Amino acid sequence: MAGKNVKFNPLDLSERTGLKSSTQNYRGGSAVFAQGEKADAIFYIHSGNVKLTAMSKGGKKAVTSILRCGDLFGESCLAKQGMRTSTATAIHLSSITKVERSAIVRIIEQEPAFAKLIISHLLLRIGRIEEDLIDQVCNSSEKRLARTLLLLAGFGLNTQPKMDLPKIDQETLAEMVGTTRSRVSYFMNRFREMGFIDYNGSLHVRPSLQSFLDE
């Protein structure tokens, strides 16, 4: 395969891994894997969104990342005897492919061009995790909510953003943003009054919400 012309294709990944991969639909709130479990596979999101949460020894839980269509996750399986350091949960209906560790290791060892694509995807996600951490430290909860809504809609990807999202309860949004449900309700009403979103059965995110982050 010529490195310059290779594009990451999930169908191509499935062909290479054969019986060592499987695709499953996860309902909102369903766990893909749990913190502390053995890391024996990597995952690819065909559609939907996944959140990663980590629980401290003291019982405090935090959302560490929001994953989108096209993301790979569960890369801790690449380390021998790796354990899951977070819990992955589908935010709403999501189609996800699971690939066993042995298949991914074989691809990395035998197909450098394809391995390069996998690594580049993981590096991009690591960059987004750094952005998430900066967002948590530096931005107000209102701006964190705006960024979360834009992430869920797919703004910033090389595809057309999904303006209409399945309705997400405010308790889930509060957990993802790191604030209270009452604050999320207040901010959502403000965004609607400002014309940034609409929600009535489904959530409609307008591109103008991006301007709020740029203020």
Secondary structure, 3 states (H helix, E strand, C coil): CCHHHCCCCHHHHHHHHHHHEEEEEECCCCEEECCCCECCEEEEEEECCEEEEEECCCCCEEEEEEECCCCEECHHHHCCCCECCCEEEECCCEEEEEEEHHHHHHHHHHCHHHHHHHHHHHHHHHHHHHHHHHHHHHCCHHHHHHHHHHHHHCCCCCCCCCCEEECCCHHHHHHHHCCCHHHHHHHHHHHHHCCCEEECCEEEECCCHHHHHCC
